[in-house]
């Protein structure tokens, strides 16, 4: 086969430009190119080159960022040899991304695709992380670093590529980073940029057993503080934008001459209605291992301080409206209706116990 011979009598117009420049050995065979022909094209001075095992660049120059991404997905998405032999070719197997199986870009490369300014440019990355099932029988090689997982998240499609959601991509990136500043910048941008809520990030870090690392814990503390500040801004906007009466902001409640009842984010003393932001996130367990989703400060088998405070206030006749940052962001109008309903219902309730209100 000479260099001018078409890849196959099959038309290639269903392939994207990058798929015509990066192909797997299986795709080449589908287009009539034998293994011997592929090897001949990849000899020194030839028009093609082997990029990764079973993946070829159909040009002699260095790969572009897009070609590297497609190449690592083609390599990582390959099924085991037995599966490849036993499963017949499916209709549409030549369609874009069918060869990627359930592999997806993760880590710093995924964050670059999510347009994180704090992530390095794609071309500067020596390795590209690819999330695959734990049973995938491949090894990391070349610029492809495989990250294995028992269960995979649903990927997002970015520029036609399967990409891990931001929380999972962050956890996989942080697992490779030892520099505290880099970790803090990534986590802060995730929240400030509106990519995800802090609790989702901490959940993934917890699942990845990364909360044993002091620099990660420090970054998480900054992340939660950042998330609380954004949530408070949304709560101020909710009161203003939906015409709710002005509350007392960030106050402590106490029984006259009695115990401290706890702090709330907003309080309407005339209505005995309080709003509390729930910015709790999963944290490291007492035994040094990752624990399930737990409230901060909660001990196994005990009620959290948060729950005790809420129930105590409600026993005193104070209605506590519980809102999360995600609800404030995604369903602000609905949350405003909940608060307004609680304020309107105050006239139909028995008077609440008198409490002292102090600035927090």
C-alpha distance (Angstrom), angle and dihedral (degrees) to the residues before:
residue distance angle dihedral
X1 . . .
X2 3.79 . .
X3 3.78 124.9 .
X4 3.78 93.0 -101.0
X5 3.79 95.2 55.5
X6 3.80 111.8 113.3
X7 3.79 115.6 -111.3
X8 3.77 90.7 -117.6
X9 3.76 142.2 -21.4
X10 3.84 84.4 -112.4
X11 3.82 112.1 98.0
X12 3.80 116.6 -107.8
X13 3.78 97.9 -159.0
X14 3.82 91.0 105.5
X15 3.81 88.5 64.4
X16 3.77 124.0 84.3
X17 3.79 120.6 -120.5
X18 3.78 92.6 -101.4
X19 3.81 91.6 49.4
X20 3.79 88.2 57.1
X21 3.82 88.1 55.3
X22 3.84 98.7 42.7
X23 3.80 121.2 41.6
X24 3.76 138.3 158.4
X25 3.78 123.0 -125.5
X26 3.82 88.6 -108.1
X27 3.81 91.5 54.0
X28 3.79 91.3 47.7
X29 3.80 90.2 52.5
X30 3.81 89.1 50.7
X31 3.80 86.8 58.1
X32 3.78 94.9 49.0
X33 3.80 100.7 -96.2
X34 3.80 113.2 133.8
X35 3.78 125.6 -147.3
X36 3.78 90.5 -108.1
X37 3.80 91.6 52.8
X38 3.81 90.7 49.0
X39 3.82 91.2 51.5
X40 3.80 90.3 49.0
X41 3.79 91.5 52.9
X42 3.82 90.5 50.5
X43 3.82 96.9 54.5
X44 3.83 116.8 118.9
X45 3.78 108.2 -70.7
X46 3.81 91.6 16.5
X47 3.82 125.4 131.9
X48 3.82 95.6 -110.9
X49 3.80 136.4 50.7
X50 3.79 137.0 -162.7
X51 3.80 108.6 -111.8
X52 3.82 99.9 178.4
X53 3.81 131.9 -10.4
X54 3.79 105.1 -60.6
X55 3.83 93.3 0.7
X56 3.80 123.9 100.8
X57 3.79 138.3 -168.5
X58 3.77 109.1 -140.1
X59 3.80 92.6 -147.0
X60 3.81 134.0 55.2
X61 3.83 99.5 -122.7
X62 3.81 130.5 89.4
X63 3.83 116.1 -74.4
X64 3.79 121.1 -100.4
X65 3.80 121.1 -128.5
X66 3.80 90.0 -99.7
X67 3.80 91.8 49.8
X68 3.81 91.7 50.5
X69 3.82 90.9 52.0
X70 3.79 93.4 48.6
X71 3.80 90.7 44.1
X72 3.81 96.0 54.0
X73 3.81 90.2 46.1
X74 3.81 91.4 51.2
X75 3.81 89.8 50.4
X76 3.81 96.0 43.6
X77 3.80 95.2 43.5
X78 3.79 94.4 59.1
X79 3.82 113.3 118.7
X80 3.82 120.5 -132.1
X81 3.81 115.4 -79.2
X82 3.83 94.0 -106.1
X83 3.78 91.3 50.5
X84 3.79 91.4 47.5
X85 3.83 90.8 53.4
X86 3.79 97.8 42.6
X87 3.79 100.3 44.6
X88 3.80 114.2 72.3
X89 3.77 120.7 -135.3
X90 3.78 109.4 -82.6
X91 3.77 124.6 -136.8
X92 3.75 109.1 -91.4
X93 3.81 93.6 22.7
X94 3.76 88.5 136.6
X95 3.78 92.3 57.0
X96 3.81 118.2 111.9
X97 3.80 114.5 -72.8
X98 3.83 96.9 0.9
X99 3.83 87.6 117.1
X100 3.82 91.6 55.5
X101 3.81 91.3 71.6
X102 3.82 107.3 -176.7
X103 3.81 97.3 -27.8
X104 3.81 117.5 122.5
X105 3.80 137.1 -179.2
X106 3.81 113.4 -103.8
X107 3.82 140.3 162.1
X108 3.80 122.1 39.1
X109 3.81 93.2 -18.6
X110 3.80 90.2 56.8
X111 3.80 91.3 48.4
X112 3.81 89.6 51.6
X113 3.81 88.0 53.3
X114 3.81 88.7 49.2
X115 3.84 84.8 56.8
X116 3.79 98.5 -112.1
X117 3.79 107.0 170.8
X118 3.82 89.4 -156.4
X119 3.82 92.2 58.1
X120 3.81 116.4 90.3
X121 3.83 119.0 -109.4
X122 3.78 114.6 -86.3
X123 3.80 94.7 -116.5
X124 3.81 91.1 55.5
X125 3.82 92.7 59.2
X126 3.80 114.1 100.8
X127 3.81 91.1 -164.7
X128 3.79 131.2 31.8
X129 3.81 114.9 -150.5
X130 3.79 116.3 -134.7
X131 3.80 121.7 -170.3
X132 3.82 112.8 -139.6
X133 3.83 137.8 163.9
X134 3.79 114.2 -81.2
X135 3.80 89.5 -117.1
X136 3.81 94.1 60.1
X137 3.83 106.3 122.2
X138 3.76 99.4 -144.5
X139 3.78 134.6 105.0
X140 3.77 130.6 -136.1
X141 3.78 108.7 -98.0
X142 3.77 138.6 162.4
X143 3.80 109.5 -13.2
X144 3.83 92.9 -21.7
X145 3.82 114.7 97.8
X146 3.79 112.7 -176.5
X147 3.80 119.2 -143.0
X148 3.78 111.1 -165.2
X149 3.79 126.3 -150.5
X150 3.79 136.4 177.8
X151 3.81 90.4 -137.9
X152 3.76 127.6 21.1
X153 3.81 127.2 -144.2
X154 3.78 120.6 -125.1
X155 3.81 105.4 -89.3
X156 3.78 124.7 -128.3
X157 3.79 119.2 -132.1
X158 3.81 112.2 -123.3
X159 3.82 118.4 173.3
X160 3.80 85.5 -16.4
X161 3.81 94.3 -56.1
X162 3.82 127.2 117.9
X163 3.81 106.0 -116.3
X164 3.81 129.8 -179.0
X165 3.83 115.9 -112.1
X166 3.80 114.8 -97.5
X167 3.85 98.1 -101.3
X168 3.80 92.8 53.1
X169 3.82 93.0 41.4
X170 3.81 89.3 51.5
X171 3.80 92.8 51.9
X172 3.80 91.7 49.6
X173 3.81 90.8 47.6
X174 3.81 94.0 47.5
X175 3.81 89.8 50.7
X176 3.82 88.0 66.1
X177 3.82 97.6 42.3
X178 3.81 125.3 88.9
X179 3.81 97.2 170.9
X180 3.81 111.3 97.1
X181 3.80 94.9 -153.5
X182 3.80 93.2 54.7
X183 3.81 91.4 50.4
X184 3.80 92.3 48.1
X185 3.82 92.8 48.9
X186 3.80 92.6 51.6
X187 3.80 94.9 47.5
X188 3.80 92.8 45.2
X189 3.81 92.5 50.5
X190 3.80 90.3 50.0
X191 3.81 89.8 61.0
X192 3.79 100.9 33.9
X193 3.78 91.5 46.3
X194 3.81 91.8 52.9
X195 3.80 93.0 -120.4
X196 3.81 94.6 132.8
X197 3.78 145.6 -25.8
X198 3.83 120.9 -87.1
X199 3.82 92.9 -118.0
X200 3.82 91.2 59.6
X201 3.81 91.2 52.2
X202 3.80 93.9 47.1
X203 3.80 90.5 47.6
X204 3.81 90.6 57.4
X205 3.82 92.5 44.4
X206 3.79 88.4 50.4
X207 3.79 92.8 49.3
X208 3.82 89.6 49.4
X209 3.84 90.6 52.6
X210 3.79 91.7 -122.2
X211 3.81 97.0 132.0
X212 3.80 90.6 86.2
X213 3.81 89.5 73.1
X214 3.81 112.4 91.2
X215 3.81 95.2 -146.5
X216 3.82 90.0 52.5
X217 3.81 92.3 48.7
X218 3.81 89.9 51.1
X219 3.80 90.6 50.4
X220 3.81 90.7 48.4
X221 3.81 90.9 53.5
X222 3.83 88.7 53.8
X223 3.80 89.6 46.0
X224 3.80 93.3 53.4
X225 3.81 91.2 47.3
X226 3.81 89.3 50.7
X227 3.78 91.2 48.1
X228 3.80 92.8 49.9
X229 3.81 92.1 50.6
X230 3.81 90.9 51.7
X231 3.80 91.4 46.6
X232 3.82 90.9 51.2
X233 3.80 89.9 51.6
X234 3.80 89.3 52.6
X235 3.80 90.9 49.6
X236 3.83 91.1 51.9
X237 3.81 88.8 49.3
X238 3.81 91.7 48.9
X239 3.82 92.3 55.7
X240 3.80 91.8 45.2
X241 3.81 100.1 41.7
X242 3.81 96.8 45.2
X243 3.82 96.6 43.9
X244 3.80 98.3 -115.0
X245 3.82 117.0 162.4
X246 3.79 113.9 -95.2
X247 3.82 112.4 -95.0
X248 3.77 130.8 -160.3
X249 3.78 104.9 -91.2
X250 3.81 126.6 -135.3
X251 3.79 100.7 -8.1
X252 3.78 137.7 160.0
X253 3.80 120.3 -129.6
X254 3.81 123.2 -145.8
X255 3.80 136.4 171.2
X256 3.83 112.1 -116.6
X257 3.78 105.0 -89.4
X258 3.78 88.3 -11.0
X259 3.79 141.1 94.9
X260 3.77 128.7 -46.5
X261 3.81 109.4 -97.8
X262 3.81 98.1 -164.6
X263 3.76 140.6 -101.7
X264 3.79 128.5 -68.7
X265 3.79 130.7 -167.8
X266 3.82 96.6 -131.5
X267 3.79 131.6 10.7
X268 3.83 133.4 -174.5
X269 3.84 103.6 -162.2
X270 3.82 94.3 -171.7
X271 3.80 89.7 57.6
X272 3.83 100.0 30.6
X273 3.79 90.1 -128.7
X274 3.80 123.2 141.7
X275 3.82 131.5 -173.5
X276 3.76 119.9 -151.7
X277 3.79 125.5 -171.3
X278 3.78 113.3 -137.7
X279 3.80 105.7 -147.9
X280 3.76 94.5 155.1
X281 3.79 117.4 142.0
X282 3.81 136.0 -174.4
X283 3.80 110.7 -85.5
X284 3.77 138.3 -173.4
X285 3.81 115.9 -68.5
X286 3.78 124.3 -119.4
X287 3.80 91.9 -111.0
X288 3.81 93.6 60.8
X289 3.79 93.1 -109.3
X290 3.75 127.5 106.4
X291 3.77 109.5 -86.0
X292 3.81 127.7 -156.2
X293 3.77 121.2 -95.1
X294 3.81 101.1 -53.7
X295 3.74 136.0 165.4
X296 3.76 116.8 -102.3
X297 3.79 109.0 -93.2
X298 3.79 94.8 11.0
X299 3.81 118.2 140.6
X300 3.83 120.2 -151.0
X301 3.79 110.8 -86.1
X302 3.81 94.7 10.3
X303 3.77 131.8 104.3
X304 3.73 113.9 -109.4
X305 3.78 119.9 -110.0
X306 3.79 86.9 -116.9
X307 3.80 92.7 58.8
X308 3.79 93.8 44.9
X309 3.80 92.0 51.5
X310 3.80 93.2 48.2
X311 3.79 94.0 49.3
X312 3.81 91.9 46.0
X313 3.81 91.7 53.2
X314 3.79 91.9 47.5
X315 3.81 91.2 51.1
X316 3.81 86.6 56.5
X317 3.82 89.6 54.8
X318 3.83 97.2 -101.5
X319 3.80 114.2 135.4
X320 3.80 111.2 -137.5
X321 3.82 116.8 -157.6
X322 3.78 110.5 -158.0
X323 3.81 117.0 -152.7
X324 3.79 132.4 172.6
X325 3.82 127.4 -148.4
X326 3.80 89.5 -113.7
X327 3.82 92.5 54.6
X328 3.80 90.8 48.5
X329 3.78 90.1 51.6
X330 3.80 100.0 42.0
X331 3.83 105.3 28.3
X332 3.81 106.2 25.1
X333 3.81 94.6 146.7
X334 3.80 91.7 51.9
X335 3.82 91.4 49.4
X336 3.81 90.6 49.7
X337 3.81 88.6 53.2
X338 3.80 90.7 52.0
X339 3.81 91.8 51.9
X340 3.81 93.0 44.9
X341 3.81 91.0 50.0
X342 3.81 90.8 51.7
X343 3.81 90.7 50.5
X344 3.82 92.5 48.4
X345 3.82 92.0 47.7
X346 3.79 91.9 56.5
X347 3.82 91.8 87.3
X348 3.81 90.8 59.5
X349 3.81 95.6 51.4
X350 3.77 130.1 83.4
X351 3.81 111.9 -97.1
X352 3.79 113.0 -85.4
X353 3.78 123.6 -122.6
X354 3.79 114.3 -86.6
X355 3.79 111.9 -100.3
X356 3.78 132.5 -175.5
X357 3.81 114.8 -120.4
X358 3.80 117.4 -148.1
X359 3.81 131.1 177.1
X360 3.78 112.7 -101.2
